[in-house]
Amino acid sequence: MNLVIKGFSWNFITQVYKVLFSSLTLVVLARLIDVSDFGIIGMATVFVLFFNTIQNIGFDSSIIYSKSFKENHLLSLFLLNIILGVFIYLGGYLLSPFLSYFYDNKEIESIFKVLVLTVLLSSFGIVSRGYLQKKLDFKRLAIVEIIAITISGVIAVFLAIKNYGYWSLIVQQLVTVGLTSLGFLLITFKSVFGHKFFSFKIIYEHLKFGYNVFIFNVLNFFAQQLDVLLIGKLLGEEQLGIYLLAFNLILKPISLLVQIFNKTIYPVLTKVKSSLIRDSYISFTYSFFFFLAPLIIFLVSISQILVPELLTNKWIETLPLLLIFGYQCVRMIIASPSGLLFLITGNPNKQWKYAIFISIPLRFIGVFLGYFFFKSALGIALGINLFATIEMFAGFYITFKLINLKIYNYLMYFKNYFFSLFLLITLLFIINTFISLVWFSFLMQLLTIIIFVFFNRNEIGINIKKVKEIL
């Protein structure tokens, strides 16, 4: 179990670095690049994400879950992913004129033709990533990701300084995906190509699990990206640029941490006895929430005074969006891991059925009502979060049945800490409202969060011990 603890530590270090470095890079790029450029890239990227989604047919998840997995499975899965990557890339390239027509923007065609290369590049690393996660080799995963994000960030800033505009963001994505896939493949090269063995039977075996994950991922894509599509199509690139910057400043970094948390506990909980999954799940989730929630609250609070100073007033419309996305982050930490229970308990088919009948309809309602009533990116964000809160409780009701956990008992586990966080929010709100000097407000908020940590120092130690005991 020491391997698991080290793995979690490496994941944490990696994501903290990625969040800090990406945020710094984003701040620099936001000062150098126009609002509309961010929006144009967002229009193209949403379709690139779709092609990446259909390219990943769930083999990384099936490798982690499989009880009968052997190294000689890797080559068959790898070759199929490459073939799919080539065909999907070609399909995306041919469809690029239609995307330009959809958005009524001629620049989208050339942008998408380049960005869709990330689909082909990522196909080289999917199986290797799943294999390294299976082995809990998070150290080498971390090193590759840190190198890739650093190099791509430096290149993007250099290009932005040279006035390459949105091409800086395009190159950043290509370099990140390319170096990551190359690194994963080089690490696992002997394991993948050491067995000259191809079998359709192996592919079929993994597809039985993976296709359920694939269906869920495709459905989840439409649910998660509908807001970006609608804003880009109906509200234009400037509104989308503002929306995406707020998303990238707060929601994306936290989403990265949540993803890595889920990826870490997924292989861990698949190895836990069925009778212990419930307690392990609660303790993991609470500990993650305990450490991350006050950080989110603090970041959202200081963003209200720092964004106009650091990014200039051209990004002032992001401020209310940052508040909404801050709530979404806190909600996501509590709710997101519950979806893993479908996979951990061996019910991936229930995951995509849940998406069809509950998750996607509620998401669509939130997006369309937000647009209908407000005709703005902020209104769409409000609508999404209102109905996502409803979805959260529906998800609890369904997934918690799989581990015999009641919603009330789960939330009561957080009760005392919720009260502490409410006091923290109140104090930060008062400081933001009544102190106008930026530097003094920042210092007071920083002092407040330090005092909060000090008063919770005993529980910090307790939560660290709990995680170690579980691992």
SULDA-V671097 format. One record per backbone hydrogen bond with DSSP energy under -0.5 kcal/mol. CO is the residue of the C=O (numbers start at 1). NH is the residue of the N-H. E is the energy in kcal/mol with one decimal. If there is no record, write none. Layout:
BEGIN
CO/NH/E ; CO/NH/E
END
This chain:
BEGIN
1/5/-2.0 ; 2/6/-2.6 ; 3/7/-2.3 ; 4/8/-2.8 ; 5/9/-2.3 ; 6/10/-2.6 ; 7/11/-2.5 ; 8/12/-2.5 ; 9/13/-2.7 ; 10/14/-2.7 ; 11/15/-2.6 ; 12/16/-2.5 ; 13/17/-2.4 ; 14/18/-2.9 ; 15/19/-2.8 ; 16/20/-2.6 ; 17/21/-3.3 ; 18/22/-2.5 ; 19/23/-2.2 ; 20/24/-2.2 ; 21/25/-2.7 ; 22/26/-2.7 ; 23/27/-2.3 ; 24/28/-2.0 ; 25/29/-2.8 ; 26/30/-2.7 ; 27/31/-1.3 ; 28/32/-1.3 ; 29/33/-2.5 ; 34/38/-1.4 ; 35/39/-1.6 ; 36/40/-2.5 ; 37/41/-2.1 ; 38/42/-1.9 ; 39/43/-2.0 ; 40/44/-1.7 ; 41/45/-2.9 ; 42/46/-1.6 ; 43/47/-0.6 ; 44/47/-0.7 ; 44/48/-1.6 ; 45/49/-2.7 ; 46/50/-1.1 ; 47/51/-2.1 ; 48/52/-2.3 ; 49/53/-2.0 ; 50/54/-2.2 ; 51/55/-1.3 ; 52/56/-1.3 ; 55/57/-0.9 ; 58/62/-2.2 ; 59/63/-2.4 ; 60/64/-1.6 ; 61/65/-2.3 ; 62/66/-2.7 ; 70/73/-2.1 ; 71/74/-1.6 ; 73/77/-1.7 ; 74/78/-2.8 ; 75/79/-2.7 ; 76/80/-1.8 ; 77/81/-1.9 ; 78/82/-2.1 ; 79/83/-2.4 ; 80/84/-2.4 ; 81/85/-2.4 ; 82/86/-2.3 ; 83/87/-2.1 ; 84/88/-2.7 ; 85/89/-2.1 ; 86/90/-2.3 ; 87/91/-2.3 ; 88/92/-2.5 ; 89/93/-2.5 ; 90/94/-2.1 ; 91/95/-1.5 ; 92/96/-0.7 ; 93/96/-0.7 ; 95/98/-1.0 ; 95/99/-1.3 ; 96/100/-1.8 ; 97/101/-1.8 ; 98/102/-2.4 ; 99/103/-2.1 ; 100/104/-0.9 ; 100/105/-2.1 ; 105/108/-1.0 ; 106/109/-0.7 ; 106/110/-0.7 ; 107/111/-2.0 ; 108/112/-2.9 ; 109/113/-2.0 ; 110/114/-1.1 ; 111/115/-2.6 ; 112/116/-2.5 ; 114/117/-1.5 ; 115/118/-2.2 ; 116/119/-1.3 ; 116/120/-0.8 ; 117/121/-2.5 ; 118/122/-2.5 ; 119/123/-1.2 ; 121/124/-1.1 ; 122/125/-1.7 ; 122/126/-1.0 ; 125/129/-2.5 ; 126/130/-2.1 ; 127/131/-2.3 ; 128/132/-2.4 ; 129/133/-2.2 ; 130/134/-2.2 ; 131/135/-1.8 ; 132/137/-2.9 ; 133/136/-1.1 ; 136/138/-1.6 ; 137/141/-1.3 ; 138/142/-2.4 ; 139/143/-2.3 ; 140/144/-2.0 ; 141/145/-2.1 ; 142/146/-2.6 ; 143/147/-2.3 ; 144/148/-2.4 ; 145/149/-2.5 ; 146/150/-1.9 ; 147/151/-2.4 ; 148/152/-2.3 ; 149/153/-1.8 ; 150/154/-2.3 ; 151/155/-2.2 ; 152/156/-2.3 ; 153/157/-2.2 ; 154/158/-2.3 ; 155/159/-2.4 ; 156/160/-2.3 ; 157/161/-2.3 ; 158/162/-1.4 ; 159/164/-2.1 ; 160/163/-1.7 ; 164/167/-1.8 ; 165/168/-1.7 ; 165/169/-0.5 ; 166/170/-1.7 ; 167/171/-2.5 ; 168/172/-1.7 ; 169/173/-1.7 ; 170/174/-2.2 ; 171/175/-2.7 ; 172/176/-2.1 ; 173/177/-2.3 ; 174/178/-2.6 ; 175/179/-2.5 ; 176/180/-1.9 ; 177/181/-2.5 ; 178/182/-2.2 ; 179/183/-2.5 ; 180/184/-2.4 ; 181/185/-2.4 ; 182/186/-2.4 ; 183/187/-2.0 ; 184/188/-1.7 ; 186/189/-0.7 ; 188/192/-2.7 ; 189/193/-2.7 ; 190/194/-1.2 ; 194/196/-0.6 ; 195/197/-2.5 ; 199/203/-1.5 ; 200/204/-2.7 ; 201/205/-2.3 ; 202/206/-2.1 ; 203/207/-2.4 ; 204/208/-1.7 ; 205/209/-0.6 ; 206/209/-0.6 ; 206/210/-3.5 ; 207/211/-2.9 ; 209/212/-0.7 ; 209/213/-1.1 ; 210/214/-2.7 ; 211/215/-2.6 ; 212/216/-2.1 ; 213/217/-2.6 ; 214/218/-2.4 ; 215/219/-2.4 ; 216/220/-3.1 ; 217/221/-1.9 ; 218/222/-1.5 ; 219/223/-1.8 ; 220/224/-2.8 ; 221/225/-2.6 ; 222/226/-0.9 ; 225/229/-2.3 ; 226/230/-2.6 ; 227/231/-2.6 ; 228/232/-2.5 ; 229/233/-2.3 ; 230/234/-2.8 ; 230/235/-0.6 ; 231/235/-1.9 ; 231/236/-1.0 ; 236/240/-1.8 ; 237/241/-2.6 ; 238/242/-2.3 ; 239/243/-2.3 ; 240/244/-2.8 ; 241/245/-2.1 ; 242/246/-2.1 ; 243/247/-2.1 ; 244/248/-2.8 ; 245/249/-2.1 ; 246/250/-1.8 ; 246/251/-0.7 ; 247/252/-3.3 ; 250/254/-1.6 ; 251/255/-2.5 ; 252/256/-2.3 ; 253/257/-1.7 ; 254/258/-2.6 ; 255/259/-2.8 ; 256/260/-2.3 ; 257/261/-2.2 ; 258/262/-2.8 ; 259/263/-2.8 ; 260/264/-1.7 ; 261/265/-2.6 ; 262/266/-2.0 ; 263/267/-0.9 ; 264/268/-1.0 ; 265/269/-3.4 ; 266/270/-1.6 ; 268/271/-1.2 ; 269/272/-0.7 ; 273/276/-1.8 ; 273/277/-0.7 ; 274/277/-0.8 ; 276/280/-2.2 ; 277/281/-2.9 ; 278/282/-2.3 ; 279/283/-2.3 ; 280/284/-2.5 ; 281/285/-2.5 ; 282/286/-2.8 ; 283/287/-2.2 ; 284/288/-2.2 ; 285/289/-2.5 ; 286/290/-3.0 ; 287/291/-1.8 ; 288/292/-1.9 ; 289/293/-2.5 ; 290/294/-0.5 ; 292/296/-2.2 ; 293/297/-2.3 ; 294/298/-2.3 ; 295/299/-2.6 ; 296/300/-2.6 ; 297/301/-2.0 ; 298/302/-2.5 ; 299/303/-1.6 ; 300/304/-0.8 ; 301/304/-0.8 ; 302/305/-1.1 ; 302/306/-2.3 ; 303/307/-2.0 ; 305/309/-0.5 ; 306/310/-3.4 ; 307/311/-2.7 ; 308/312/-0.6 ; 312/315/-1.6 ; 313/316/-1.7 ; 315/318/-1.9 ; 316/319/-1.6 ; 317/321/-0.6 ; 318/322/-2.3 ; 319/323/-1.2 ; 320/324/-1.8 ; 321/325/-2.9 ; 322/326/-1.7 ; 323/327/-1.8 ; 324/328/-2.0 ; 325/329/-2.2 ; 326/330/-1.9 ; 327/331/-2.5 ; 328/332/-2.4 ; 329/333/-2.0 ; 330/334/-1.4 ; 331/335/-2.3 ; 332/336/-3.1 ; 335/338/-1.5 ; 336/339/-1.5 ; 337/340/-1.3 ; 338/341/-1.3 ; 339/342/-1.2 ; 339/343/-0.6 ; 340/344/-3.1 ; 341/345/-1.8 ; 342/347/-4.0 ; 343/346/-1.4 ; 347/350/-0.9 ; 347/351/-0.8 ; 348/352/-1.2 ; 349/353/-1.3 ; 350/354/-2.1 ; 351/355/-1.7 ; 352/356/-2.2 ; 353/357/-2.2 ; 354/358/-2.1 ; 354/359/-1.8 ; 355/360/-2.9 ; 358/362/-2.0 ; 359/363/-2.1 ; 360/364/-2.8 ; 361/365/-2.4 ; 362/366/-2.3 ; 363/367/-2.5 ; 364/368/-2.6 ; 365/369/-2.5 ; 366/370/-2.0 ; 367/371/-2.1 ; 368/372/-2.7 ; 369/373/-2.3 ; 370/374/-1.7 ; 371/375/-1.8 ; 376/380/-1.8 ; 377/381/-2.1 ; 378/382/-2.2 ; 379/383/-2.4 ; 380/384/-2.5 ; 381/385/-2.0 ; 382/386/-2.0 ; 383/387/-1.9 ; 384/388/-2.1 ; 385/389/-1.4 ; 386/390/-1.1 ; 387/391/-2.2 ; 388/392/-2.1 ; 389/393/-1.4 ; 390/394/-1.7 ; 391/395/-2.9 ; 392/396/-2.3 ; 393/397/-2.2 ; 394/398/-1.8 ; 395/399/-2.8 ; 396/400/-2.3 ; 399/402/-1.2 ; 400/403/-1.0 ; 400/405/-2.6 ; 401/404/-0.8 ; 406/410/-2.0 ; 407/411/-2.6 ; 408/412/-2.3 ; 409/413/-0.9 ; 410/413/-0.6 ; 411/414/-1.4 ; 411/415/-0.6 ; 412/415/-0.6 ; 414/418/-2.4 ; 415/419/-1.5 ; 416/420/-1.6 ; 417/421/-2.3 ; 418/422/-2.1 ; 419/423/-1.8 ; 420/424/-1.9 ; 421/425/-2.6 ; 422/426/-2.2 ; 423/427/-2.3 ; 424/428/-2.3 ; 425/429/-2.3 ; 426/430/-2.1 ; 427/431/-2.1 ; 428/432/-2.5 ; 429/433/-2.1 ; 430/434/-2.3 ; 431/435/-1.8 ; 434/436/-0.6 ; 437/441/-2.7 ; 438/442/-2.5 ; 439/443/-2.0 ; 440/444/-2.4 ; 441/445/-2.3 ; 442/446/-2.5 ; 443/447/-2.5 ; 444/448/-2.0 ; 445/449/-2.1 ; 446/450/-1.9 ; 447/451/-2.3 ; 448/452/-2.2 ; 449/453/-2.2 ; 450/454/-2.3 ; 451/455/-2.4 ; 452/456/-1.1 ; 454/457/-1.4 ; 456/460/-1.9 ; 457/461/-1.7 ; 458/462/-1.9 ; 459/463/-2.6 ; 460/464/-2.0 ; 461/465/-2.1 ; 462/466/-2.2 ; 463/467/-2.1 ; 464/468/-1.9 ; 465/469/-2.4 ; 466/470/-2.2 ; 467/471/-2.6
END
